[in-house]
Amino acid sequence: MKVVRLVKNSDFKSVEHLVKHSGKGMTTMPKTYKEIKERIAWSEKSRNKKTKKPNQDSYLFVLEDNGRIVGLSAIYTSVSLKKPSVFF
């Protein structure tokens, strides 16, 4: 069964493996150990905030297929506030 859920710290190894083996097409996900840890921490911090107006937050989601992480997605609450952004 496929499940989409917010990332957890305990997902780090699986997310790192997915990122390392995703190829060049996954341009928005950081590639280094430190950057992946920071992205997961940012998502957890955003999830734990008690606010009705999210700002500068990121929600990183994983796609699980039978308990194995096979995909990533993210929602950013403040994009293009200071400069234009283009996503394909």
N, CA, C and O atoms as a Maestro MAE file, in Angstrom:
{
 s_m_m2io_version
 :::
 2.0.0
}

f_m_ct {
 s_m_title
 :::
 protein
 m_atom[352] {
  # First column is atom index #
  i_m_mmod_type
  r_m_x_coord
  r_m_y_coord
  r_m_z_coord
  i_m_residue_number
  s_m_chain_name
  s_m_pdb_residue_name
  s_m_pdb_atom_name
  i_m_atomic_number
  :::
  1 25 0.838 -1.180 0.000 1 A "MET " " N  " 7
  2 3 0.000 0.000 0.000 1 A "MET " " CA " 6
  3 2 0.882 1.242 0.000 1 A "MET " " C  " 6
  4 15 1.901 1.290 0.689 1 A "MET " " O  " 8
  5 25 0.486 2.241 -0.773 2 A "LYS " " N  " 7
  6 3 1.229 3.499 -0.840 2 A "LYS " " CA " 6
  7 2 0.654 4.492 0.167 2 A "LYS " " C  " 6
  8 15 -0.561 4.619 0.316 2 A "LYS " " O  " 8
  9 25 1.560 5.192 0.855 3 A "VAL " " N  " 7
  10 3 1.174 6.171 1.871 3 A "VAL " " CA " 6
  11 2 2.041 7.417 1.697 3 A "VAL " " C  " 6
  12 15 3.257 7.313 1.530 3 A "VAL " " O  " 8
  13 25 1.415 8.595 1.736 4 A "VAL " " N  " 7
  14 3 2.141 9.863 1.744 4 A "VAL " " CA " 6
  15 2 2.039 10.419 3.153 4 A "VAL " " C  " 6
  16 15 0.951 10.507 3.722 4 A "VAL " " O  " 8
  17 25 3.192 10.797 3.714 5 A "ARG " " N  " 7
  18 3 3.218 11.329 5.079 5 A "ARG " " CA " 6
  19 2 4.392 12.287 5.220 5 A "ARG " " C  " 6
  20 15 5.301 12.314 4.390 5 A "ARG " " O  " 8
  21 25 4.350 13.081 6.304 6 A "LEU " " N  " 7
  22 3 5.464 13.977 6.590 6 A "LEU " " CA " 6
  23 2 6.701 13.169 6.977 6 A "LEU " " C  " 6
  24 15 6.599 12.118 7.609 6 A "LEU " " O  " 8
  25 25 7.852 13.671 6.592 7 A "VAL " " N  " 7
  26 3 9.120 13.019 6.894 7 A "VAL " " CA " 6
  27 2 9.376 13.048 8.405 7 A "VAL " " C  " 6
  28 15 8.898 13.942 9.104 7 A "VAL " " O  " 8
  29 25 10.122 12.079 8.894 8 A "LYS " " N  " 7
  30 3 10.552 12.010 10.294 8 A "LYS " " CA " 6
  31 2 12.074 11.873 10.305 8 A "LYS " " C  " 6
  32 15 12.678 11.453 9.318 8 A "LYS " " O  " 8
  33 25 12.686 12.234 11.441 9 A "ASN " " N  " 7
  34 3 14.140 12.075 11.576 9 A "ASN " " CA " 6
  35 2 14.569 10.648 11.288 9 A "ASN " " C  " 6
  36 15 15.628 10.422 10.703 9 A "ASN " " O  " 8
  37 25 13.765 9.698 11.691 10 A "SER " " N  " 7
  38 3 14.123 8.290 11.504 10 A "SER " " CA " 6
  39 2 14.126 7.872 10.028 10 A "SER " " C  " 6
  40 15 14.569 6.770 9.702 10 A "SER " " O  " 8
  41 25 13.644 8.729 9.143 11 A "ASP " " N  " 7
  42 3 13.642 8.444 7.705 11 A "ASP " " CA " 6
  43 2 14.946 8.836 7.029 11 A "ASP " " C  " 6
  44 15 15.110 8.615 5.829 11 A "ASP " " O  " 8
  45 25 15.872 9.413 7.779 12 A "PHE " " N  " 7
  46 3 17.071 9.990 7.161 12 A "PHE " " CA " 6
  47 2 17.789 9.027 6.223 12 A "PHE " " C  " 6
  48 15 18.046 9.378 5.072 12 A "PHE " " O  " 8
  49 25 18.114 7.844 6.676 13 A "LYS " " N  " 7
  50 3 18.889 6.895 5.852 13 A "LYS " " CA " 6
  51 2 18.164 6.572 4.541 13 A "LYS " " C  " 6
  52 15 18.786 6.511 3.481 13 A "LYS " " O  " 8
  53 25 16.855 6.366 4.622 14 A "SER " " N  " 7
  54 3 16.082 6.055 3.417 14 A "SER " " CA " 6
  55 2 16.027 7.245 2.466 14 A "SER " " C  " 6
  56 15 16.141 7.078 1.251 14 A "SER " " O  " 8
  57 25 15.850 8.451 3.015 15 A "VAL " " N  " 7
  58 3 15.815 9.658 2.184 15 A "VAL " " CA " 6
  59 2 17.185 9.878 1.552 15 A "VAL " " C  " 6
  60 15 17.277 10.194 0.365 15 A "VAL " " O  " 8
  61 25 18.237 9.716 2.326 16 A "GLU " " N  " 7
  62 3 19.593 9.883 1.796 16 A "GLU " " CA " 6
  63 2 19.837 8.899 0.648 16 A "GLU " " C  " 6
  64 15 20.380 9.283 -0.388 16 A "GLU " " O  " 8
  65 25 19.450 7.663 0.819 17 A "HIS " " N  " 7
  66 3 19.622 6.651 -0.226 17 A "HIS " " CA " 6
  67 2 18.853 7.056 -1.498 17 A "HIS " " C  " 6
  68 15 19.380 6.973 -2.607 17 A "HIS " " O  " 8
  69 25 17.609 7.491 -1.313 18 A "LEU " " N  " 7
  70 3 16.796 7.899 -2.455 18 A "LEU " " CA " 6
  71 2 17.433 9.074 -3.188 18 A "LEU " " C  " 6
  72 15 17.515 9.073 -4.417 18 A "LEU " " O  " 8
  73 25 17.883 10.073 -2.439 19 A "VAL " " N  " 7
  74 3 18.494 11.255 -3.039 19 A "VAL " " CA " 6
  75 2 19.777 10.886 -3.773 19 A "VAL " " C  " 6
  76 15 20.006 11.348 -4.891 19 A "VAL " " O  " 8
  77 25 20.604 10.068 -3.162 20 A "LYS " " N  " 7
  78 3 21.886 9.689 -3.768 20 A "LYS " " CA " 6
  79 2 21.704 8.890 -5.053 20 A "LYS " " C  " 6
  80 15 22.563 8.933 -5.934 20 A "LYS " " O  " 8
  81 25 20.604 8.168 -5.170 21 A "HIS " " N  " 7
  82 3 20.388 7.316 -6.333 21 A "HIS " " CA " 6
  83 2 19.330 7.856 -7.299 21 A "HIS " " C  " 6
  84 15 18.864 7.134 -8.181 21 A "HIS " " O  " 8
  85 25 18.954 9.122 -7.132 22 A "SER " " N  " 7
  86 3 17.889 9.686 -7.960 22 A "SER " " CA " 6
  87 2 18.391 10.243 -9.286 22 A "SER " " C  " 6
  88 15 17.597 10.469 -10.200 22 A "SER " " O  " 8
  89 25 19.668 10.461 -9.399 23 A "GLY " " N  " 7
  90 3 20.198 11.022 -10.634 23 A "GLY " " CA " 6
  91 2 20.143 12.541 -10.637 23 A "GLY " " C  " 6
  92 15 19.858 13.168 -9.616 23 A "GLY " " O  " 8
  93 25 20.416 13.116 -11.783 24 A "LYS " " N  " 7
  94 3 20.514 14.575 -11.902 24 A "LYS " " CA " 6
  95 2 19.163 15.266 -11.992 24 A "LYS " " C  " 6
  96 15 19.103 16.489 -11.864 24 A "LYS " " O  " 8
  97 25 18.090 14.542 -12.206 25 A "GLY " " N  " 7
  98 3 16.777 15.148 -12.388 25 A "GLY " " CA " 6
  99 2 16.179 15.739 -11.132 25 A "GLY " " C  " 6
  100 15 15.287 16.583 -11.216 25 A "GLY " " O  " 8
  101 25 16.639 15.324 -9.981 26 A "MET " " N  " 7
  102 3 16.099 15.826 -8.716 26 A "MET " " CA " 6
  103 2 16.949 17.009 -8.259 26 A "MET " " C  " 6
  104 15 17.784 16.883 -7.364 26 A "MET " " O  " 8
  105 25 16.722 18.151 -8.885 27 A "THR " " N  " 7
  106 3 17.596 19.306 -8.676 27 A "THR " " CA " 6
  107 2 17.288 20.113 -7.430 27 A "THR " " C  " 6
  108 15 18.155 20.856 -6.968 27 A "THR " " O  " 8
  109 25 16.097 20.002 -6.866 28 A "THR " " N  " 7
  110 3 15.732 20.841 -5.725 28 A "THR " " CA " 6
  111 2 16.044 20.199 -4.379 28 A "THR " " C  " 6
  112 15 15.914 20.860 -3.348 28 A "THR " " O  " 8
  113 25 16.448 18.946 -4.354 29 A "MET " " N  " 7
  114 3 16.761 18.274 -3.098 29 A "MET " " CA " 6
  115 2 18.261 18.334 -2.867 29 A "MET " " C  " 6
  116 15 19.039 18.020 -3.767 29 A "MET " " O  " 8
  117 25 18.681 18.739 -1.655 30 A "PRO " " N  " 7
  118 3 20.115 18.802 -1.374 30 A "PRO " " CA " 6
  119 2 20.753 17.416 -1.448 30 A "PRO " " C  " 6
  120 15 20.089 16.402 -1.231 30 A "PRO " " O  " 8
  121 25 22.022 17.388 -1.750 31 A "LYS " " N  " 7
  122 3 22.709 16.115 -1.963 31 A "LYS " " CA " 6
  123 2 23.605 15.690 -0.802 31 A "LYS " " C  " 6
  124 15 23.915 14.505 -0.675 31 A "LYS " " O  " 8
  125 25 24.027 16.622 0.044 32 A "THR " " N  " 7
  126 3 24.976 16.271 1.102 32 A "THR " " CA " 6
  127 2 24.252 15.821 2.372 32 A "THR " " C  " 6
  128 15 23.085 16.142 2.596 32 A "THR " " O  " 8
  129 25 24.981 15.070 3.189 33 A "TYR " " N  " 7
  130 3 24.472 14.593 4.475 33 A "TYR " " CA " 6
  131 2 23.909 15.756 5.299 33 A "TYR " " C  " 6
  132 15 22.789 15.685 5.805 33 A "TYR " " O  " 8
  133 25 24.702 16.824 5.425 34 A "LYS " " N  " 7
  134 3 24.310 17.986 6.229 34 A "LYS " " CA " 6
  135 2 23.050 18.650 5.681 34 A "LYS " " C  " 6
  136 15 22.145 18.989 6.443 34 A "LYS " " O  " 8
  137 25 22.990 18.836 4.369 35 A "GLU " " N  " 7
  138 3 21.829 19.500 3.756 35 A "GLU " " CA " 6
  139 2 20.556 18.666 3.899 35 A "GLU " " C  " 6
  140 15 19.480 19.223 4.112 35 A "GLU " " O  " 8
  141 25 20.662 17.357 3.785 36 A "ILE " " N  " 7
  142 3 19.486 16.494 3.954 36 A "ILE " " CA " 6
  143 2 19.001 16.559 5.398 36 A "ILE " " C  " 6
  144 15 17.800 16.663 5.648 36 A "ILE " " O  " 8
  145 25 19.938 16.498 6.352 37 A "LYS " " N  " 7
  146 3 19.581 16.618 7.777 37 A "LYS " " CA " 6
  147 2 18.868 17.949 8.039 37 A "LYS " " C  " 6
  148 15 17.863 17.993 8.747 37 A "LYS " " O  " 8
  149 25 19.395 19.027 7.464 38 A "GLU " " N  " 7
  150 3 18.796 20.356 7.661 38 A "GLU " " CA " 6
  151 2 17.387 20.419 7.075 38 A "GLU " " C  " 6
  152 15 16.493 21.012 7.679 38 A "GLU " " O  " 8
  153 25 17.180 19.810 5.898 39 A "ARG " " N  " 7
  154 3 15.858 19.844 5.258 39 A "ARG " " CA " 6
  155 2 14.836 19.073 6.096 39 A "ARG " " C  " 6
  156 15 13.694 19.510 6.237 39 A "ARG " " O  " 8
  157 25 15.238 17.937 6.647 40 A "ILE " " N  " 7
  158 3 14.343 17.151 7.505 40 A "ILE " " CA " 6
  159 2 14.044 17.930 8.785 40 A "ILE " " C  " 6
  160 15 12.898 17.970 9.232 40 A "ILE " " O  " 8
  161 25 15.065 18.546 9.375 41 A "ALA " " N  " 7
  162 3 14.871 19.330 10.607 41 A "ALA " " CA " 6
  163 2 13.954 20.521 10.349 41 A "ALA " " C  " 6
  164 15 13.115 20.839 11.191 41 A "ALA " " O  " 8
  165 25 14.096 21.184 9.204 42 A "TRP " " N  " 7
  166 3 13.252 22.325 8.842 42 A "TRP " " CA " 6
  167 2 11.793 21.881 8.744 42 A "TRP " " C  " 6
  168 15 10.897 22.582 9.213 42 A "TRP " " O  " 8
  169 25 11.558 20.729 8.140 43 A "SER " " N  " 7
  170 3 10.197 20.206 8.015 43 A "SER " " CA " 6
  171 2 9.606 19.891 9.391 43 A "SER " " C  " 6
  172 15 8.449 20.213 9.662 43 A "SER " " O  " 8
  173 25 10.396 19.267 10.249 44 A "GLU " " N  " 7
  174 3 9.895 18.939 11.590 44 A "GLU " " CA " 6
  175 2 9.618 20.203 12.397 44 A "GLU " " C  " 6
  176 15 8.625 20.272 13.121 44 A "GLU " " O  " 8
  177 25 10.492 21.205 12.276 45 A "LYS " " N  " 7
  178 3 10.271 22.476 12.971 45 A "LYS " " CA " 6
  179 2 8.986 23.144 12.471 45 A "LYS " " C  " 6
  180 15 8.205 23.666 13.266 45 A "LYS " " O  " 8
  181 25 8.773 23.125 11.169 46 A "SER " " N  " 7
  182 3 7.565 23.712 10.587 46 A "SER " " CA " 6
  183 2 6.316 22.988 11.085 46 A "SER " " C  " 6
  184 15 5.319 23.620 11.434 46 A "SER " " O  " 8
  185 25 6.382 21.662 11.112 47 A "ARG " " N  " 7
  186 3 5.240 20.858 11.561 47 A "ARG " " CA " 6
  187 2 4.882 21.168 13.010 47 A "ARG " " C  " 6
  188 15 3.705 21.162 13.368 47 A "ARG " " O  " 8
  189 25 5.867 21.434 13.835 48 A "ASN " " N  " 7
  190 3 5.639 21.651 15.261 48 A "ASN " " CA " 6
  191 2 5.274 23.084 15.624 48 A "ASN " " C  " 6
  192 15 4.953 23.356 16.781 48 A "ASN " " O  " 8
  193 25 5.313 24.012 14.660 49 A "LYS " " N  " 7
  194 3 4.955 25.400 14.933 49 A "LYS " " CA " 6
  195 2 3.463 25.519 15.225 49 A "LYS " " C  " 6
  196 15 2.643 24.804 14.651 49 A "LYS " " O  " 8
  197 25 3.139 26.416 16.107 50 A "LYS " " N  " 7
  198 3 1.736 26.696 16.450 50 A "LYS " " CA " 6
  199 2 1.385 28.080 15.902 50 A "LYS " " C  " 6
  200 15 1.422 29.076 16.624 50 A "LYS " " O  " 8
  201 25 1.048 28.121 14.620 51 A "THR " " N  " 7
  202 3 0.704 29.394 13.992 51 A "THR " " CA " 6
  203 2 -0.378 29.176 12.944 51 A "THR " " C  " 6
  204 15 -0.494 28.097 12.363 51 A "THR " " O  " 8
  205 25 -1.157 30.208 12.718 52 A "LYS " " N  " 7
  206 3 -2.184 30.150 11.680 52 A "LYS " " CA " 6
  207 2 -1.679 30.734 10.368 52 A "LYS " " C  " 6
  208 15 -2.337 30.615 9.334 52 A "LYS " " O  " 8
  209 25 -0.509 31.367 10.412 53 A "LYS " " N  " 7
  210 3 0.070 31.984 9.225 53 A "LYS " " CA " 6
  211 2 1.491 31.460 9.025 53 A "LYS " " C  " 6
  212 15 2.448 32.090 9.476 53 A "LYS " " O  " 8
  213 25 1.639 30.328 8.363 54 A "PRO " " N  " 7
  214 3 2.989 29.811 8.122 54 A "PRO " " CA " 6
  215 2 3.821 30.803 7.316 54 A "PRO " " C  " 6
  216 15 3.314 31.452 6.401 54 A "PRO " " O  " 8
  217 25 5.087 30.913 7.660 55 A "ASN " " N  " 7
  218 3 5.990 31.806 6.958 55 A "ASN " " CA " 6
  219 2 7.389 31.193 7.004 55 A "ASN " " C  " 6
  220 15 7.874 30.804 8.066 55 A "ASN " " O  " 8
  221 25 8.020 31.116 5.854 56 A "GLN " " N  " 7
  222 3 9.354 30.533 5.749 56 A "GLN " " CA " 6
  223 2 9.385 29.089 6.257 56 A "GLN " " C  " 6
  224 15 10.360 28.660 6.874 56 A "GLN " " O  " 8
  225 25 8.321 28.357 5.993 57 A "ASP " " N  " 7
  226 3 8.232 26.969 6.431 57 A "ASP " " CA " 6
  227 2 8.356 26.023 5.244 57 A "ASP " " C  " 6
  228 15 8.136 26.403 4.094 57 A "ASP " " O  " 8
  229 25 8.711 24.789 5.553 58 A "SER " " N  " 7
  230 3 8.831 23.747 4.543 58 A "SER " " CA " 6
  231 2 8.254 22.459 5.117 58 A "SER " " C  " 6
  232 15 8.525 22.102 6.264 58 A "SER " " O  " 8
  233 25 7.472 21.779 4.324 59 A "TYR " " N  " 7
  234 3 6.882 20.506 4.733 59 A "TYR " " CA " 6
  235 2 7.352 19.456 3.730 59 A "TYR " " C  " 6
  236 15 6.919 19.450 2.578 59 A "TYR " " O  " 8
  237 25 8.240 18.571 4.177 60 A "LEU " " N  " 7
  238 3 8.798 17.538 3.323 60 A "LEU " " CA " 6
  239 2 8.000 16.253 3.527 60 A "LEU " " C  " 6
  240 15 7.844 15.780 4.653 60 A "LEU " " O  " 8
  241 25 7.505 15.706 2.446 61 A "PHE " " N  " 7
  242 3 6.697 14.486 2.485 61 A "PHE " " CA " 6
  243 2 7.465 13.334 1.846 61 A "PHE " " C  " 6
  244 15 8.274 13.532 0.939 61 A "PHE " " O  " 8
  245 25 7.197 12.138 2.332 62 A "VAL " " N  " 7
  246 3 7.746 10.937 1.713 62 A "VAL " " CA " 6
  247 2 6.586 10.094 1.190 62 A "VAL " " C  " 6
  248 15 5.480 10.118 1.731 62 A "VAL " " O  " 8
  249 25 6.870 9.355 0.131 63 A "LEU " " N  " 7
  250 3 5.930 8.379 -0.398 63 A "LEU " " CA " 6
  251 2 6.468 7.007 -0.033 63 A "LEU " " C  " 6
  252 15 7.566 6.630 -0.444 63 A "LEU " " O  " 8
  253 25 5.689 6.262 0.741 64 A "GLU " " N  " 7
  254 3 6.064 4.906 1.130 64 A "GLU " " CA " 6
  255 2 5.290 3.910 0.282 64 A "GLU " " C  " 6
  256 15 4.107 4.101 -0.001 64 A "GLU " " O  " 8
  257 25 5.957 2.868 -0.111 65 A "ASP " " N  " 7
  258 3 5.314 1.761 -0.799 65 A "ASP " " CA " 6
  259 2 5.683 0.499 -0.022 65 A "ASP " " C  " 6
  260 15 6.823 0.038 -0.067 65 A "ASP " " O  " 8
  261 25 4.708 -0.046 0.686 66 A "ASN " " N  " 7
  262 3 4.931 -1.221 1.540 66 A "ASN " " CA " 6
  263 2 6.082 -1.003 2.516 66 A "ASN " " C  " 6
  264 15 6.922 -1.883 2.703 66 A "ASN " " O  " 8
  265 25 6.117 0.187 3.142 67 A "GLY " " N  " 7
  266 3 7.114 0.503 4.159 67 A "GLY " " CA " 6
  267 2 8.444 1.004 3.637 67 A "GLY " " C  " 6
  268 15 9.322 1.332 4.434 67 A "GLY " " O  " 8
  269 25 8.624 1.074 2.333 68 A "ARG " " N  " 7
  270 3 9.875 1.538 1.733 68 A "ARG " " CA " 6
  271 2 9.660 2.920 1.117 68 A "ARG " " C  " 6
  272 15 8.699 3.122 0.374 68 A "ARG " " O  " 8
  273 25 10.538 3.865 1.418 69 A "ILE " " N  " 7
  274 3 10.412 5.217 0.870 69 A "ILE " " CA " 6
  275 2 10.854 5.214 -0.589 69 A "ILE " " C  " 6
  276 15 11.984 4.853 -0.918 69 A "ILE " " O  " 8
  277 25 9.916 5.631 -1.461 70 A "VAL " " N  " 7
  278 3 10.173 5.592 -2.901 70 A "VAL " " CA " 6
  279 2 9.995 6.960 -3.570 70 A "VAL " " C  " 6
  280 15 10.194 7.087 -4.778 70 A "VAL " " O  " 8
  281 25 9.623 7.979 -2.795 71 A "GLY " " N  " 7
  282 3 9.421 9.291 -3.401 71 A "GLY " " CA " 6
  283 2 9.437 10.408 -2.380 71 A "GLY " " C  " 6
  284 15 9.259 10.176 -1.184 71 A "GLY " " O  " 8
  285 25 9.650 11.618 -2.858 72 A "LEU " " N  " 7
  286 3 9.675 12.820 -2.021 72 A "LEU " " CA " 6
  287 2 8.868 13.928 -2.678 72 A "LEU " " C  " 6
  288 15 8.745 14.001 -3.901 72 A "LEU " " O  " 8
  289 25 8.323 14.786 -1.829 73 A "SER " " N  " 7
  290 3 7.630 15.977 -2.293 73 A "SER " " CA " 6
  291 2 7.724 17.016 -1.188 73 A "SER " " C  " 6
  292 15 7.943 16.666 -0.028 73 A "SER " " O  " 8
  293 25 7.565 18.280 -1.527 74 A "ALA " " N  " 7
  294 3 7.649 19.323 -0.504 74 A "ALA " " CA " 6
  295 2 6.688 20.457 -0.803 74 A "ALA " " C  " 6
  296 15 6.341 20.722 -1.954 74 A "ALA " " O  " 8
  297 25 6.271 21.112 0.256 75 A "ILE " " N  " 7
  298 3 5.483 22.336 0.167 75 A "ILE " " CA " 6
  299 2 6.278 23.419 0.881 75 A "ILE " " C  " 6
  300 15 6.693 23.245 2.027 75 A "ILE " " O  " 8
  301 25 6.488 24.540 0.194 76 A "TYR " " N  " 7
  302 3 7.162 25.687 0.778 76 A "TYR " " CA " 6
  303 2 6.134 26.798 0.934 76 A "TYR " " C  " 6
  304 15 5.392 27.095 -0.003 76 A "TYR " " O  " 8
  305 25 6.086 27.412 2.109 77 A "THR " " N  " 7
  306 3 5.047 28.406 2.368 77 A "THR " " CA " 6
  307 2 5.421 29.805 1.907 77 A "THR " " C  " 6
  308 15 4.551 30.673 1.836 77 A "THR " " O  " 8
  309 25 6.669 30.047 1.596 78 A "SER " " N  " 7
  310 3 7.101 31.390 1.204 78 A "SER " " CA " 6
  311 2 8.083 31.292 0.048 78 A "SER " " C  " 6
  312 15 9.297 31.293 0.253 78 A "SER " " O  " 8
  313 25 7.560 31.209 -1.151 79 A "VAL " " N  " 7
  314 3 8.400 31.098 -2.343 79 A "VAL " " CA " 6
  315 2 8.255 32.374 -3.161 79 A "VAL " " C  " 6
  316 15 7.158 32.917 -3.288 79 A "VAL " " O  " 8
  317 25 9.340 32.836 -3.702 80 A "SER " " N  " 7
  318 3 9.367 33.992 -4.607 80 A "SER " " CA " 6
  319 2 8.955 35.302 -3.936 80 A "SER " " C  " 6
  320 15 8.384 36.176 -4.587 80 A "SER " " O  " 8
  321 25 9.233 35.442 -2.664 81 A "LEU " " N  " 7
  322 3 8.927 36.703 -1.997 81 A "LEU " " CA " 6
  323 2 9.926 37.795 -2.362 81 A "LEU " " C  " 6
  324 15 9.579 38.974 -2.427 81 A "LEU " " O  " 8
  325 25 11.191 37.381 -2.603 82 A "LYS " " N  " 7
  326 3 12.227 38.357 -2.888 82 A "LYS " " CA " 6
  327 2 12.784 38.266 -4.304 82 A "LYS " " C  " 6
  328 15 13.348 39.229 -4.822 82 A "LYS " " O  " 8
  329 25 12.619 37.091 -4.931 83 A "LYS " " N  " 7
  330 3 13.102 36.938 -6.301 83 A "LYS " " CA " 6
  331 2 12.219 35.924 -7.020 83 A "LYS " " C  " 6
  332 15 11.603 35.077 -6.372 83 A "LYS " " O  " 8
  333 25 12.148 35.996 -8.339 84 A "PRO " " N  " 7
  334 3 11.300 35.068 -9.080 84 A "PRO " " CA " 6
  335 2 11.797 33.624 -8.990 84 A "PRO " " C  " 6
  336 15 12.994 33.374 -8.850 84 A "PRO " " O  " 8
  337 25 10.871 32.696 -9.070 85 A "SER " " N  " 7
  338 3 11.197 31.272 -9.081 85 A "SER " " CA " 6
  339 2 10.457 30.603 -10.234 85 A "SER " " C  " 6
  340 15 9.337 30.980 -10.578 85 A "SER " " O  " 8
  341 25 11.109 29.605 -10.820 86 A "VAL " " N  " 7
  342 3 10.502 28.850 -11.904 86 A "VAL " " CA " 6
  343 2 10.640 27.371 -11.571 86 A "VAL " " C  " 6
  344 15 11.728 26.906 -11.233 86 A "VAL " " O  " 8
  345 25 9.534 26.629 -11.666 87 A "PHE " " N  " 7
  346 3 9.550 25.204 -11.397 87 A "PHE " " CA " 6
  347 2 8.949 24.486 -12.590 87 A "PHE " " C  " 6
  348 15 7.978 24.958 -13.182 87 A "PHE " " O  " 8
  349 25 9.520 23.358 -12.939 88 A "PHE " " N  " 7
  350 3 9.016 22.559 -14.051 88 A "PHE " " CA " 6
  351 2 8.404 21.294 -13.520 88 A "PHE " " C  " 6
  352 15 7.915 20.471 -14.294 88 A "PHE " " O  " 8
  :::
 }
 m_bond[351] {
  # First column is bond index #
  i_m_from
  i_m_to
  i_m_order
  :::
  1 1 2 1
  2 2 3 1
  3 3 4 2
  4 3 5 1
  5 5 6 1
  6 6 7 1
  7 7 8 2
  8 7 9 1
  9 9 10 1
  10 10 11 1
  11 11 12 2
  12 11 13 1
  13 13 14 1
  14 14 15 1
  15 15 16 2
  16 15 17 1
  17 17 18 1
  18 18 19 1
  19 19 20 2
  20 19 21 1
  21 21 22 1
  22 22 23 1
  23 23 24 2
  24 23 25 1
  25 25 26 1
  26 26 27 1
  27 27 28 2
  28 27 29 1
  29 29 30 1
  30 30 31 1
  31 31 32 2
  32 31 33 1
  33 33 34 1
  34 34 35 1
  35 35 36 2
  36 35 37 1
  37 37 38 1
  38 38 39 1
  39 39 40 2
  40 39 41 1
  41 41 42 1
  42 42 43 1
  43 43 44 2
  44 43 45 1
  45 45 46 1
  46 46 47 1
  47 47 48 2
  48 47 49 1
  49 49 50 1
  50 50 51 1
  51 51 52 2
  52 51 53 1
  53 53 54 1
  54 54 55 1
  55 55 56 2
  56 55 57 1
  57 57 58 1
  58 58 59 1
  59 59 60 2
  60 59 61 1
  61 61 62 1
  62 62 63 1
  63 63 64 2
  64 63 65 1
  65 65 66 1
  66 66 67 1
  67 67 68 2
  68 67 69 1
  69 69 70 1
  70 70 71 1
  71 71 72 2
  72 71 73 1
  73 73 74 1
  74 74 75 1
  75 75 76 2
  76 75 77 1
  77 77 78 1
  78 78 79 1
  79 79 80 2
  80 79 81 1
  81 81 82 1
  82 82 83 1
  83 83 84 2
  84 83 85 1
  85 85 86 1
  86 86 87 1
  87 87 88 2
  88 87 89 1
  89 89 90 1
  90 90 91 1
  91 91 92 2
  92 91 93 1
  93 93 94 1
  94 94 95 1
  95 95 96 2
  96 95 97 1
  97 97 98 1
  98 98 99 1
  99 99 100 2
  100 99 101 1
  101 101 102 1
  102 102 103 1
  103 103 104 2
  104 103 105 1
  105 105 106 1
  106 106 107 1
  107 107 108 2
  108 107 109 1
  109 109 110 1
  110 110 111 1
  111 111 112 2
  112 111 113 1
  113 113 114 1
  114 114 115 1
  115 115 116 2
  116 115 117 1
  117 117 118 1
  118 118 119 1
  119 119 120 2
  120 119 121 1
  121 121 122 1
  122 122 123 1
  123 123 124 2
  124 123 125 1
  125 125 126 1
  126 126 127 1
  127 127 128 2
  128 127 129 1
  129 129 130 1
  130 130 131 1
  131 131 132 2
  132 131 133 1
  133 133 134 1
  134 134 135 1
  135 135 136 2
  136 135 137 1
  137 137 138 1
  138 138 139 1
  139 139 140 2
  140 139 141 1
  141 141 142 1
  142 142 143 1
  143 143 144 2
  144 143 145 1
  145 145 146 1
  146 146 147 1
  147 147 148 2
  148 147 149 1
  149 149 150 1
  150 150 151 1
  151 151 152 2
  152 151 153 1
  153 153 154 1
  154 154 155 1
  155 155 156 2
  156 155 157 1
  157 157 158 1
  158 158 159 1
  159 159 160 2
  160 159 161 1
  161 161 162 1
  162 162 163 1
  163 163 164 2
  164 163 165 1
  165 165 166 1
  166 166 167 1
  167 167 168 2
  168 167 169 1
  169 169 170 1
  170 170 171 1
  171 171 172 2
  172 171 173 1
  173 173 174 1
  174 174 175 1
  175 175 176 2
  176 175 177 1
  177 177 178 1
  178 178 179 1
  179 179 180 2
  180 179 181 1
  181 181 182 1
  182 182 183 1
  183 183 184 2
  184 183 185 1
  185 185 186 1
  186 186 187 1
  187 187 188 2
  188 187 189 1
  189 189 190 1
  190 190 191 1
  191 191 192 2
  192 191 193 1
  193 193 194 1
  194 194 195 1
  195 195 196 2
  196 195 197 1
  197 197 198 1
  198 198 199 1
  199 199 200 2
  200 199 201 1
  201 201 202 1
  202 202 203 1
  203 203 204 2
  204 203 205 1
  205 205 206 1
  206 206 207 1
  207 207 208 2
  208 207 209 1
  209 209 210 1
  210 210 211 1
  211 211 212 2
  212 211 213 1
  213 213 214 1
  214 214 215 1
  215 215 216 2
  216 215 217 1
  217 217 218 1
  218 218 219 1
  219 219 220 2
  220 219 221 1
  221 221 222 1
  222 222 223 1
  223 223 224 2
  224 223 225 1
  225 225 226 1
  226 226 227 1
  227 227 228 2
  228 227 229 1
  229 229 230 1
  230 230 231 1
  231 231 232 2
  232 231 233 1
  233 233 234 1
  234 234 235 1
  235 235 236 2
  236 235 237 1
  237 237 238 1
  238 238 239 1
  239 239 240 2
  240 239 241 1
  241 241 242 1
  242 242 243 1
  243 243 244 2
  244 243 245 1
  245 245 246 1
  246 246 247 1
  247 247 248 2
  248 247 249 1
  249 249 250 1
  250 250 251 1
  251 251 252 2
  252 251 253 1
  253 253 254 1
  254 254 255 1
  255 255 256 2
  256 255 257 1
  257 257 258 1
  258 258 259 1
  259 259 260 2
  260 259 261 1
  261 261 262 1
  262 262 263 1
  263 263 264 2
  264 263 265 1
  265 265 266 1
  266 266 267 1
  267 267 268 2
  268 267 269 1
  269 269 270 1
  270 270 271 1
  271 271 272 2
  272 271 273 1
  273 273 274 1
  274 274 275 1
  275 275 276 2
  276 275 277 1
  277 277 278 1
  278 278 279 1
  279 279 280 2
  280 279 281 1
  281 281 282 1
  282 282 283 1
  283 283 284 2
  284 283 285 1
  285 285 286 1
  286 286 287 1
  287 287 288 2
  288 287 289 1
  289 289 290 1
  290 290 291 1
  291 291 292 2
  292 291 293 1
  293 293 294 1
  294 294 295 1
  295 295 296 2
  296 295 297 1
  297 297 298 1
  298 298 299 1
  299 299 300 2
  300 299 301 1
  301 301 302 1
  302 302 303 1
  303 303 304 2
  304 303 305 1
  305 305 306 1
  306 306 307 1
  307 307 308 2
  308 307 309 1
  309 309 310 1
  310 310 311 1
  311 311 312 2
  312 311 313 1
  313 313 314 1
  314 314 315 1
  315 315 316 2
  316 315 317 1
  317 317 318 1
  318 318 319 1
  319 319 320 2
  320 319 321 1
  321 321 322 1
  322 322 323 1
  323 323 324 2
  324 323 325 1
  325 325 326 1
  326 326 327 1
  327 327 328 2
  328 327 329 1
  329 329 330 1
  330 330 331 1
  331 331 332 2
  332 331 333 1
  333 333 334 1
  334 334 335 1
  335 335 336 2
  336 335 337 1
  337 337 338 1
  338 338 339 1
  339 339 340 2
  340 339 341 1
  341 341 342 1
  342 342 343 1
  343 343 344 2
  344 343 345 1
  345 345 346 1
  346 346 347 1
  347 347 348 2
  348 347 349 1
  349 349 350 1
  350 350 351 1
  351 351 352 2
  :::
 }
}
